[in-house]
Amino acid sequence: MQPFTTLTGIAAPMPAANVDTDKIIPARFLKTIARTGLGKSLFANMRYREDGSENPDFVLNQDPYRKAEVLIAYENFGCGSSREHAPWALLDFGIRCVIAPDFADIFHNNCFKNGILPVRLPREVCETLIEDAKLGANARITVDLERQVVVRPNGEEIPFRIDEFRRHLLLNGLDDIGQTLQHAPAIDGYEARQKAAQPWLYA
């Protein structure tokens, strides 16, 4: 998993509440278990018309937001079903951070497992950041996980808090497998002792 330390990039404004996981990645795209290739289907029902052409009114179809790395929305982002494909699709598109007043619990947890930083900030702060984001490429924002601040284009720093253990995992790029591999020497040692004491288990 790619570590998340400091990100400076374009933020896409999505002033909507209750953006559910079926909007993020519609159910018809859940046939795959691969984590890559889903970016093209992110927000498919809003990004594309029935004939498959792009909807020019949707923010991610507009320059410079095609290259957005931050998404700013309102309350209850990621509600609905528990599909892990939702953070997979965001990450494959290039979104590394979502800022909202709050998140659905399972989506929130899945973000950390996939290298996406979900930042909770009050509604009024999100509204301010959305106005910043509407300035496009002239209004890049910085999300600094080490210092736990969001830096507006004007230099104002907005603090946020992340659980310390989850912060450690993101800073070091550790998913569930990565956490386990940190204990590889102890696991190898246990298996060696068990093999010597109970060789029939390895026959």
C-alpha positions as CSV (number, residue, x, y, z in Angstrom):
1,M,0.0,0.0,0.0
2,Q,1.3,3.4,-0.9
3,P,2.1,5.5,2.2
4,F,0.2,8.8,2.7
5,T,2.3,11.6,4.2
6,T,1.6,14.9,2.5
7,L,-0.5,15.5,-0.5
8,T,-0.8,18.7,-2.5
9,G,-3.2,18.6,-5.4
10,I,-6.5,19.6,-7.1
11,A,-9.6,19.1,-5.0
12,A,-12.9,18.3,-6.7
13,P,-16.0,19.9,-5.2
14,M,-19.0,17.6,-4.6
15,P,-21.5,19.6,-2.6
16,A,-23.8,16.7,-1.8
17,A,-24.8,14.7,1.3
18,N,-25.5,10.9,1.5
19,V,-23.3,10.0,-1.5
20,D,-23.8,6.2,-1.2
21,T,-21.5,3.5,-2.4
22,D,-23.9,2.6,-5.3
23,K,-23.3,6.1,-6.6
24,I,-19.5,5.8,-6.1
25,I,-19.4,2.5,-8.0
26,P,-22.7,1.0,-9.3
27,A,-23.5,-2.6,-8.5
28,R,-23.1,-3.7,-12.2
29,F,-19.3,-3.1,-11.9
30,L,-18.8,-5.4,-8.8
31,K,-18.1,-8.6,-10.8
32,T,-14.4,-8.1,-10.5
33,I,-12.2,-8.7,-7.4
34,A,-9.3,-6.8,-8.9
35,R,-8.5,-3.5,-7.3
36,T,-7.4,-1.9,-10.6
37,G,-9.5,-0.8,-13.6
38,L,-12.4,0.5,-11.6
39,G,-11.5,4.2,-11.9
40,K,-13.2,4.5,-15.3
41,S,-16.5,3.4,-13.6
42,L,-16.3,5.8,-10.6
43,F,-19.6,7.7,-10.3
44,A,-20.6,6.0,-13.6
45,N,-24.3,6.9,-13.4
46,M,-23.4,10.6,-13.0
47,R,-20.3,10.7,-15.3
48,Y,-21.9,9.1,-18.3
49,R,-25.1,9.5,-20.3
50,E,-27.2,6.5,-21.4
51,D,-25.3,6.4,-24.7
52,G,-22.0,6.1,-22.9
53,S,-20.8,9.6,-23.7
54,E,-19.5,11.8,-20.9
55,N,-21.9,14.1,-19.0
56,P,-20.1,17.5,-19.3
57,D,-21.9,18.8,-16.2
58,F,-20.3,16.3,-13.9
59,V,-17.3,17.7,-12.0
60,L,-14.9,14.8,-12.8
61,N,-15.5,15.3,-16.5
62,Q,-14.3,18.9,-16.3
63,D,-10.8,20.2,-16.4
64,P,-8.8,20.4,-14.1
65,Y,-10.9,18.0,-11.9
66,R,-10.1,15.0,-14.2
67,K,-6.8,15.0,-12.3
68,A,-8.3,15.6,-8.8
69,E,-6.6,13.8,-5.9
70,V,-8.9,15.2,-3.2
71,L,-12.7,15.0,-3.1
72,I,-14.8,17.3,-0.8
73,A,-18.3,16.5,0.0
74,Y,-21.0,16.7,2.7
75,E,-22.4,14.5,5.4
76,N,-22.6,10.7,5.4
77,F,-20.3,10.1,2.5
78,G,-20.0,6.4,1.6
79,C,-23.3,5.3,3.1
80,G,-25.2,2.3,1.6
81,S,-23.7,-1.2,1.0
82,S,-20.4,-2.2,2.4
83,R,-18.7,-2.8,-0.9
84,E,-14.9,-2.3,-0.8
85,H,-15.0,-1.6,-4.5
86,A,-15.9,2.0,-3.6
87,P,-12.5,3.0,-2.2
88,W,-10.9,0.8,-4.9
89,A,-12.6,2.9,-7.6
90,L,-11.7,6.2,-5.9
91,L,-8.1,5.2,-5.6
92,D,-7.9,3.9,-9.1
93,F,-9.2,7.2,-10.4
94,G,-6.5,9.0,-8.4
95,I,-8.4,10.2,-5.3
96,R,-6.2,9.8,-2.2
97,C,-8.2,11.9,0.3
98,V,-11.9,12.5,0.9
99,I,-12.9,15.4,3.1
100,A,-16.5,15.5,4.6
101,P,-18.2,16.2,7.9
102,D,-18.6,12.5,8.5
103,F,-18.5,9.1,6.8
104,A,-20.4,5.8,6.9
105,D,-18.5,3.6,9.3
106,I,-17.7,0.7,6.9
107,F,-16.6,3.0,4.1
108,H,-14.5,4.9,6.6
109,N,-12.7,1.7,7.7
110,N,-12.2,0.5,4.1
111,C,-10.5,3.8,3.2
112,F,-7.7,3.2,5.7
113,K,-7.3,-0.4,4.5
114,N,-6.7,0.9,0.9
115,G,-4.5,4.0,1.5
116,I,-7.2,6.7,1.3
117,L,-7.3,9.3,4.0
118,P,-10.9,10.2,5.1
119,V,-10.8,13.6,6.9
120,R,-13.7,14.7,9.0
121,L,-14.2,18.5,9.2
122,P,-17.3,20.5,10.2
123,R,-19.9,21.3,7.5
124,E,-19.0,25.0,7.4
125,V,-15.3,24.2,6.8
126,C,-16.2,21.8,4.0
127,E,-18.3,24.5,2.4
128,T,-15.3,26.9,2.5
129,L,-13.1,24.2,1.0
130,I,-15.6,23.6,-1.7
131,E,-15.6,27.3,-2.6
132,D,-11.8,27.1,-2.7
133,A,-12.0,24.0,-4.9
134,K,-14.3,25.8,-7.4
135,L,-11.2,27.9,-8.4
136,G,-9.8,24.8,-10.0
137,A,-6.1,24.5,-10.8
138,N,-5.5,27.9,-9.2
139,A,-6.6,26.5,-5.8
140,R,-4.5,23.5,-4.9
141,I,-4.9,22.3,-1.3
142,T,-2.4,20.4,0.9
143,V,-3.4,17.6,3.2
144,D,-0.5,17.0,5.7
145,L,-1.1,13.8,7.6
146,E,2.1,14.1,9.6
147,R,1.0,17.5,11.0
148,Q,-2.7,16.7,10.7
149,V,-3.6,19.9,8.9
150,V,-5.4,20.9,5.7
151,V,-3.8,23.9,4.1
152,R,-6.1,26.2,2.1
153,P,-4.8,28.0,-1.0
154,N,-4.5,31.2,1.1
155,G,-2.2,29.4,3.5
156,E,-4.7,29.0,6.3
157,E,-4.1,25.8,8.2
158,I,-7.2,23.8,9.4
159,P,-6.4,21.0,12.0
160,F,-8.0,17.6,11.9
161,R,-7.5,14.5,14.0
162,I,-6.9,10.9,13.0
163,D,-6.8,7.9,15.3
164,E,-3.1,7.5,16.1
165,F,-2.9,3.8,15.1
166,R,-4.6,4.5,11.8
167,R,-2.4,7.5,11.2
168,H,0.7,5.2,11.8
169,L,-0.6,2.7,9.3
170,L,-1.2,5.3,6.5
171,L,2.1,7.0,7.1
172,N,3.9,3.7,6.7
173,G,1.7,2.3,4.0
174,L,0.6,-0.7,6.0
175,D,-2.6,-2.6,5.1
176,D,-3.7,-5.7,7.0
177,I,-1.1,-7.9,5.1
178,G,1.6,-5.3,5.7
179,Q,0.9,-5.4,9.5
180,T,1.2,-9.2,9.5
181,L,4.4,-9.1,7.6
182,Q,6.0,-6.9,10.2
183,H,5.9,-10.0,12.4
184,A,7.4,-12.3,9.8
185,P,10.5,-13.2,11.9
186,A,8.3,-14.3,14.8
187,I,6.0,-16.3,12.5
188,D,9.0,-18.0,10.8
189,G,10.5,-18.8,14.2
190,Y,7.2,-20.4,15.4
191,E,6.9,-22.5,12.3
192,A,10.5,-23.7,12.6
193,R,9.9,-24.8,16.2
194,Q,6.7,-26.4,15.3
195,K,8.2,-28.3,12.4
196,A,11.0,-29.6,14.6
197,A,8.5,-30.7,17.4
198,Q,5.7,-32.0,15.1
199,P,7.2,-32.8,11.7
200,W,4.2,-34.9,10.7
201,L,2.2,-31.7,10.3
202,Y,4.5,-30.7,7.4
203,A,4.7,-34.1,5.7
